[in-house]
Amino acid sequence: MKEKEEERLEELKQIEIKFHHNGIKYIAGIDEAGRGPLAGPVVIGCVIMPEDSMIEGVNDSKKVSEKKREKLYDEIIQNAVSWSVAIIDKNDIDELNILNATKKGVTEAIKTLKVKPELILVDALKEIDTCGIKYESIIKGDAKCYSISAASIIAKVTRDRIMRQWDEVYPQYGFAKHKGYGTKAHIEALKEYGPCPIHRKTFIKHFVD
């Protein structure tokens, strides 16, 4: 690994290092993908990485190419102490609103970890049910914290794969390209074909009658 990348990862791990020095062994990072799209689920990734983990390239998923994310996804889950995902569909999003649907996913992801963390680091969310486990909310955590960066990659890759599968069912919308986000092409398709079963009714009311 190049020296510059080692330095970047060391910086990204400073939050975990601080807690490890205080005797906390199992730290879970949590992040989501898909809060903004007009269609598809919101996916929450949760991961406990080993204390000495230094996977080259781990970063905020938005700063990593799709091809590289796929590779990192495999490395992360192979090296993780424990990991999980929660997939919250558009029905819950419409019923609960996106913030509460995301919080529901956080709780589900924590519950399905095979190893119970002693601390949870989460990107920006507050007032969440972490099953009694202490948590810290970190603004822009996916760019500042190694565990949250790893979780962001798990969430993003999982959601992108789901949207590529939906593209095969509803090819007219172009889900494989935009992953459900409100691009010009997506909005034009939505106006032409109307909504499909995975569109979020509460998100598309401005675009359809």
C-alpha positions, 0 to 999 in steps of 0.5 A: 500500500502506498504511503499516501493511502496509508496516511489517508486511512490512518486519518479516516480511522482516528475516531475508531482509534480513540475508542479502541484506546478506551477499551472498546473492541467492537465498533459498528459503523452504519450508513444508508443509501437511497434516501433521495431517489424517487423509486426503490428502497432505502438500504442501511449497511452496518459493519464491525471491522477488525481493529487492525483493518486497513482496506485500501480504497475504503472511502465515502461510497460517493467518492468511489467508482461503481467498479471499485465499490463492487471490489471493496464490497467483497473485501469488506464483507470477507474481512468484517467481524460482522455485517448486515443490511436492512432493506426498507421498501417504498411502502414503509417509506410512503407510510413512515416518511423517509427519515423514520423509514431509515431509522427503522432500517438502522434498528433492523440492521443492528438486530441482525448483526451476529456480533453485538457491538459495544458502540455504534457510529452512525452518519448524522442520524439522531434519536434512533433505537440502537437496541440499548447500545451507545451511539455517536452521530457523526455529521458527514461520517461517511467521509470522516470515519472508516467504519461508516465509510465501509458501511456506506459501500455495503449499502450502496452496492446492495441498493445498486444491485437491487435497482439493476434487478428492477431495471430488468422488470421495468426497463422503460425507466432506466433504473440501471443507470440512475438507480431511481434518482430524479434525473431528467431521463427518469422524470421524462419516463415517469411522465410518459409511462406513469409510476410503477410499483416501486415508485415512492408515491410521496416522492413523485406527486410533483411529477405525475397527476 
